[in-house]
Amino acid sequence: MSQQKRLILGMASGFGNIALKTALNILMIPLLISTLGSELYGLYVLLIGMVELVLILDFGFTSSIISILGAYRSTHQNQEAQHVISMGHLLYIGLSLIALMIGLLVLPFIPNLFQFPQYTHHLASICLWIILGESVLTLYTAYFRAILVAHCLNQWTNLADMVFSLAGNAAGIVLLLNGYGLVGFLLGRLGASAIRSLMIVVQAVRLEPQLFRLRFQFHFATLKRMTHQSLHAMVLSLSILISHKIDNFVIALFLPLTSVSIFEIVFRFLGIVMQLIIKISEGIFPLFSQLAAKGESDSARRFFLRLSCLNNFVVCVLLMLIIQFYPVIFRLFSAGEIPLNPTLPILAIAVPCTWSGAVQLPATYYLFNAGRQHYLTVTSVITAICNLLLSLVLIKPLGLPGVALGTLIPMLVQHHGCLVRQSCKDLNISIRHYIQSVHLVILLPMGASYLLMHAALPLMSLALHPIIQLALIGSWTLTGGLITWFLLTASEDERAF
């Protein structure tokens, strides 16, 4: 399969994955809140967040394998690629065992650490063991994900994620509604996680048949290169986790679990926007390493600007839709269990957070593959520390908006004052040219998208379910906007492609 087809399939499957997750979130979040209540839903949010905490024990080797293996395969250095494959597998076996042992040691103490009501302690203990199983399995599977993404075959990981979403939610609903509660729902997720892992492993082995032919040979040069990149990627991932995910744990330390639900429900559907942007971008990630290996700086410059422009346009359209229909969306997500007004300040801060994170993604990808890992690491660590400190300082005087502000302020400084600026400098792109190519060029397509959205508003008066109404208006607006964006901004080469 050609590189172009792989990229198209990866992006298309990414869109499908996010569309499915969005639909399931709209269905599942109200059901979970109404069935479990806002307190147990807050517990559920924290439990799912712990899966991402465990994935930090990946130590950044996923990004390292994607970058290095993609570069070796693109330059036909097959022996070096085999060293990466073999040592990577051994590393992930060891990391998974480490995660399991750490989990066994710390899980008994977690229920007493946060502001859990006393009646939830036993339930939380049972759920934590289930989450540990899912976390370790997901961590091990991350190695096989890296193999597929390094070959620009992320459509298989997207397909596996879709199966996980469908099977996990279906099994979870059946067990939840049959009286097994939160434990049953998490068991459904665990079973679906096993199916997802099997699908990813099978496709990775078909691509690289030698994956399970482990060679216990020490290749110092390979390990040194992997470790060099992975250490930076690990710190970067940890910093992103602190900047985006630790907020729920900070809230749980100082405020009731219901506050976790309020904060999470806003960032959850805005998080869907961010997931979509990541799915658009992740197929391009290995291309940056391949272009760097070949020294094609002009192509890297074009990719950087066009991907930044695409991300900027898509995130702006999606945020416009969310702001326009926020009351309707919120009622669907909250099932009437959470008041609207306390979420409005959170929304006002979360929107620029989401926009900033989406626009800076190409800069992060470029810098990581261009040997700027140290710069990424330093700026990310500073951002994460400032985020955590600001959230801790502001949560008492300002409550939930203080936590959100503690995330927004350092994020804007890092994303646009550091990452985008440094990428432009390395690629010889003037700030004026960047603003013209990424921001100003989308003004006309955004205006067209705004008109398309308003032209579709009469659909809201039809006797259709709000989900169907929003899906029709959103699809119409985004599709029409993307066509307009492409027609107005595409180069001759892109039109020919």
Secondary structure, 3 states (H helix, E strand, C coil): CCHHHHHHHHHHHHHHHHHHHHHHHHHHHHHHHHHHHHHHHHHHHHHHHHHHHHHHHHCCHHHHHHHHHHHHHHCCCHHHHHHHHHHHHHHHHHHHHHHHHHHHHHHHHHHHCCCCCHHHHHHHHHHHHHHHHHHHHHHHHHHHHHHHHHCCCHHHHHHHHHHHHHHHHHHHHHHHHHHHHHHHHHHHHHHHHHHHHHHHHHHHHHHCCCCCCCCCCCCHHHHHHHHHHHHHHHHHHHHHHHHHCHHHHHHHHHCCHHHHHHHHHHHHHHHHHHHHHHHHHHCCHHHHHHHHHHCCHHHHHHHHHHHHHHHHHHHHHHHHHHHHCHHHHHHHHHCCCCCCHHHHHHHHHHHHHHHHHHHHHHHHHHHHHCCCHHHHHHHHHHHHHHHHHHHHHHHHHHCHHHHHHHHHHHHHHHHHHHHHHHHHHHCCCCHHHHHHHHHHHHHHHHHHHHHHHHHCHHHHHCCCCHHHHHHHHHHHHHHHHHHHHHHHHCCHHHHHC
